């Protein structure tokens, strides 16, 4: 399912389901409440931070390059 987030100016987004423990859900809702943000904005910010940290992680980059190399070999056969 895709939708347009006009309030944040985002490109079309994909809806996803995430399962959290009760403790995680309560902590997330508390953070969102204190920051006066929707829970979805807090989740998107956390995901963006995680992805950016992987982009800067040399070990992750090496693994990513290895996966790309494997995929190219598969396509070349």
N, CA, C and O of each residue as an XYZ file, in Angstrom:
308
protein
N       0.837     -1.165      0.000
C       0.000      0.000      0.000
C       0.892      1.240      0.000
O       1.835      1.330      0.786
N       0.597      2.179     -0.868
C       1.355      3.411     -0.960
C       0.422      4.588     -0.729
O      -0.761      4.535     -1.067
N       0.963      5.648     -0.151
C       0.167      6.847      0.059
C       1.081      8.056      0.020
O       2.302      7.933      0.124
N       0.490      9.202     -0.128
C       1.252     10.444     -0.191
C       1.181     11.136      1.152
O       0.097     11.347      1.694
N       2.332     11.487      1.687
C       2.381     12.191      2.971
C       2.506     13.676      2.701
O       3.614     14.213      2.664
N       1.391     14.335      2.514
C       1.436     15.751      2.160
C       1.907     16.623      3.317
O       2.475     17.692      3.092
N       1.680     16.180      4.561
C       2.057     17.012      5.697
C       3.564     17.076      5.904
O       4.065     18.044      6.475
N       4.294     16.063      5.451
C       5.747     16.045      5.621
C       6.470     16.292      4.310
O       7.695     16.410      4.292
N       5.729     16.373      3.211
C       6.355     16.593      1.921
C       7.117     15.380      1.422
O       7.960     15.498      0.533
N       6.831     14.224      1.982
C       7.532     13.016      1.588
C       7.042     12.511      0.242
O       5.934     12.823     -0.194
N       7.880     11.736     -0.397
C       7.487     11.039     -1.612
C       6.496      9.944     -1.225
O       6.287      9.687     -0.040
N       5.885      9.301     -2.220
C       4.986      8.204     -1.883
C       5.686      7.224     -0.941
O       6.857      6.897     -1.136
N       4.972      6.764      0.067
C       5.559      5.915      1.089
C       4.885      4.555      1.097
O       3.726      4.420      0.705
N       5.608      3.570      1.539
C       5.088      2.219      1.668
C       4.704      1.983      3.118
O       5.508      2.214      4.022
N       3.494      1.529      3.341
C       3.043      1.196      4.691
C       3.637     -0.150      5.085
O       3.620     -1.098      4.299
N       4.160     -0.230      6.303
C       4.762     -1.465      6.790
C       4.248     -1.737      8.201
O       3.816     -0.823      8.903
N       4.300     -2.979      8.596
C       3.900     -3.384      9.940
C       5.154     -3.708     10.737
O       6.044     -4.408     10.254
N       5.217     -3.198     11.947
C       6.337     -3.466     12.845
C       5.761     -4.009     14.145
O       4.827     -3.432     14.702
N       6.308     -5.100     14.623
C       5.860     -5.673     15.895
C       6.837     -5.256     16.984
O       8.046     -5.452     16.857
N       6.307     -4.683     18.045
C       7.110     -4.224     19.168
C       6.657     -4.929     20.438
O       5.502     -5.340     20.558
N       7.572     -5.061     21.375
C       7.153     -5.534     22.692
C       6.333     -4.414     23.327
O       6.371     -3.268     22.877
N       5.603     -4.757     24.363
C       4.821     -3.743     25.067
C       5.739     -2.643     25.606
O       5.399     -1.461     25.555
N       6.896     -3.041     26.119
C       7.849     -2.055     26.657
C       8.360     -1.127     25.563
O       8.458      0.082     25.772
N       8.687     -1.687     24.389
C       9.151     -0.849     23.281
C       8.062      0.115     22.842
O       8.332      1.291     22.600
N       6.835     -0.376     22.739
C       5.722      0.472     22.306
C       5.491      1.612     23.290
O       5.273      2.754     22.885
N       5.540      1.305     24.574
C       5.343      2.353     25.576
C       6.469      3.374     25.531
O       6.224      4.576     25.629
N       7.707      2.900     25.383
C       8.846      3.818     25.305
C       8.734      4.703     24.068
O       8.983      5.907     24.136
N       8.363      4.111     22.949
C       8.202      4.869     21.710
C       7.113      5.929     21.856
O       7.302      7.079     21.459
N       5.996      5.546     22.416
C       4.899      6.498     22.607
C       5.305      7.611     23.570
O       4.901      8.759     23.391
N       6.093      7.286     24.580
C       6.563      8.305     25.520
C       7.495      9.294     24.830
O       7.358     10.507     24.994
N       8.439      8.771     24.060
C       9.366      9.647     23.323
C       8.569     10.564     22.393
O       8.801     11.772     22.362
N       7.645      9.997     21.646
C       6.845     10.802     20.717
C       6.047     11.868     21.458
O       5.940     13.005     20.999
N       5.495     11.498     22.596
C       4.709     12.447     23.377
C       5.564     13.594     23.898
O       5.186     14.761     23.792
N       6.717     13.253     24.461
C       7.611     14.284     24.999
C       8.103     15.213     23.894
O       8.216     16.421     24.098
N       8.394     14.651     22.729
C       8.879     15.459     21.609
C       7.742     16.097     20.821
O       7.981     16.833     19.864
N       6.501     15.813     21.227
C       5.318     16.358     20.562
C       5.313     16.045     19.070
O       5.055     16.908     18.231
N       5.610     14.776     18.767
C       5.658     14.301     17.387
C       4.779     13.073     17.243
O       4.543     12.362     18.220
N       4.293     12.814     16.036
C       3.596     11.551     15.801
C       4.588     10.383     15.939
O       5.770     10.523     15.622
N       4.104      9.261     16.404
C       4.949      8.077     16.544
C       5.612      7.742     15.210
O       6.783      7.363     15.181
N       4.887      7.876     14.122
C       5.446      7.547     12.806
C       6.654      8.424     12.469
O       7.601      7.951     11.842
N       6.632      9.691     12.877
C       7.787     10.568     12.633
C       8.999     10.115     13.437
O      10.124     10.159     12.940
N       8.778      9.681     14.675
C       9.875      9.200     15.509
C      10.472      7.931     14.897
O      11.691      7.765     14.869
N       9.616      7.047     14.412
C      10.083      5.809     13.775
C      10.884      6.121     12.516
O      11.962      5.562     12.313
N      10.359      7.017     11.662
C      11.083      7.370     10.430
C      12.432      7.993     10.752
O      13.415      7.714     10.065
N      12.501      8.828     11.778
C      13.773      9.449     12.158
C      14.762      8.389     12.635
O      15.946      8.449     12.302
N      14.283      7.425     13.407
C      15.162      6.355     13.895
C      15.677      5.502     12.741
O      16.847      5.120     12.720
N      14.815      5.207     11.796
C      15.224      4.424     10.625
C      16.248      5.196      9.807
O      17.255      4.630      9.382
N      16.004      6.472      9.584
C      16.951      7.298      8.814
C      18.314      7.340      9.500
O      19.347      7.252      8.837
N      18.318      7.474     10.820
C      19.580      7.486     11.574
C      20.293      6.155     11.436
O      21.509      6.125     11.248
N      19.565      5.060     11.526
C      20.165      3.729     11.403
C      20.767      3.517     10.016
O      21.889      3.028      9.888
N      20.021      3.886      8.989
C      20.517      3.725      7.619
C      21.756      4.576      7.404
O      22.726      4.113      6.805
N      21.741      5.794      7.876
C      22.911      6.671      7.718
C      24.125      6.094      8.440
O      25.244      6.185      7.934
N      23.920      5.507      9.610
C      25.055      4.912     10.328
C      25.619      3.729      9.550
O      26.828      3.500      9.577
N      24.768      2.976      8.859
C      25.255      1.863      8.036
C      26.026      2.388      6.831
O      27.027      1.795      6.430
N      25.576      3.476      6.262
C      26.297      4.053      5.116
C      27.714      4.446      5.495
O      28.612      4.427      4.653
N      27.921      4.799      6.744
C      29.235      5.231      7.219
C      30.056      4.091      7.824
O      31.213      4.298      8.191
N      29.481      2.901      7.933
C      30.129      1.754      8.573
C      30.924      0.958      7.543
O      30.335      0.359      6.643
N      32.269      0.942      7.659
C      33.096      0.218      6.678
C      32.782     -1.275      6.608
O      32.822     -1.852      5.522
N      32.472     -1.911      7.729
C      32.146     -3.334      7.704
C      30.849     -3.592      6.944
O      30.748     -4.545      6.172
N      29.860     -2.732      7.172
C      28.606     -2.872      6.442
C      28.839     -2.662      4.950
O      28.330     -3.419      4.123
N      29.606     -1.641      4.613
C      29.893     -1.353      3.205
C      30.594     -2.530      2.529
O      30.298     -2.851      1.378
N      31.520     -3.171      3.239
C      32.213     -4.334      2.684
C      31.215     -5.463      2.432
O      31.261     -6.121      1.392
N      30.314     -5.681      3.390
C      29.295     -6.708      3.198
C      28.361     -6.389      2.051
O      27.965     -7.278      1.297
N      28.011     -5.134      1.918
C      27.146     -4.701      0.829
C      27.822     -4.924     -0.522
O      27.205     -5.429     -1.460
N      29.080     -4.548     -0.608
C      29.824     -4.762     -1.857
C      29.916     -6.237     -2.186
O      29.833     -6.617     -3.354
N      30.087     -7.078     -1.169
C      30.118     -8.526     -1.389
C      28.800     -9.034     -1.932
O      28.785     -9.862     -2.843
N      27.685     -8.550     -1.386
C      26.361     -8.960     -1.878
C      26.147     -8.516     -3.318
O      25.606     -9.263     -4.133
N      26.576     -7.297     -3.626
C      26.431     -6.791     -5.004
C      27.249     -7.649     -5.951
O      26.792     -7.988     -7.042
N      28.455     -8.000     -5.536
C      29.317     -8.844     -6.364
C      28.674    -10.207     -6.601
O      28.704    -10.716     -7.722
N      28.099    -10.798     -5.567
C      27.425    -12.089     -5.707
C      26.252    -11.986     -6.676
O      26.052    -12.870     -7.509
N      25.490    -10.923     -6.569
C      24.333    -10.742     -7.448
C      24.780    -10.601     -8.909
O      24.151    -11.149     -9.814
N      25.882     -9.853     -9.128
C      26.386     -9.686    -10.496
C      26.824    -11.021    -11.083
O      26.560    -11.310    -12.250
N      27.497    -11.835    -10.267
C      27.927    -13.161    -10.736
C      26.732    -14.017    -11.106
O      26.762    -14.734    -12.106
N      25.680    -13.946    -10.304
C      24.472    -14.709    -10.583
C      23.849    -14.260    -11.910
O      23.408    -15.088    -12.708
N      23.818    -12.955    -12.134
C      23.221    -12.431    -13.366
C      24.066    -12.739    -14.588
O      23.532    -12.875    -15.688
N      25.371    -12.849    -14.415
C      26.272    -13.085    -15.541
C      26.224    -14.539    -16.034
O      26.682    -14.832    -17.139
N      25.679    -15.438    -15.232
C      25.660    -16.844    -15.648
C      24.484    -17.178    -16.489
O      24.333    -18.324    -16.913
